[in-house]
């Protein structure tokens, strides 16, 4: 398809209006609000998600709420993201979590677009870098504090950086939460996940890599089904608690996560 034919397609304009339009981005950002205090069940979350757009986290309401509550419950000191893309998740976290944000992007085009989108968002440090080098640079208490939350979403290209990312985090951060995007869910295989050759992003992958440097971690994935989220994206994710103990039992929304078994 020629460049002219691509530009003339309505989908091309829709995509760029959605993701590469700073005015549209800022309209969504300014209309982003924290979750209300009266959410007590997954039904409440679904109802909320049908009425409110989520700027970040693949626009998935249930995922965003769980991660927000994890950040609150464990008193995380910063949010560290690999794979900025257009800056949607970084902007959402800055707006809702009220925490310092560090984010890296390896693609110069995406990095430029995200810097424009995030131009007026304070408290976000943006890096043009591969993710392992970025993490080696910022994984210091003086930069991200002693209880950071990581959101690893840089696994797009032929090289899977998760091995080096987990190695750096495991060795340089005594405590923290790691959220991994595109994660295989054995209970609900309908969640979308990534593979790289014969490597699948799952709990065994985390255990085989993070487990080389420490054993004080637990891995969780959603216990709800992918079709319950009002966005319908159904992209899998995993949560790793590192040096923080276990999740409180029978507590909403943490009951929406189940522990992986090896």
Beta strands, then each sheet from edge to edge (+ up, - down):
strand 1: 79-82
strand 2: 101-105
strand 3: 124-128
strand 4: 148-152
strand 5: 176-181
strand 6: 195-196
strand 7: 199-200
strand 8: 217-222
strand 9: 237-242
strand 10: 257-259
sheet 1: 3+ 2+ 1+ 4+ 5+ 9- 8+ 10-
sheet 2: 6+ 7-
end
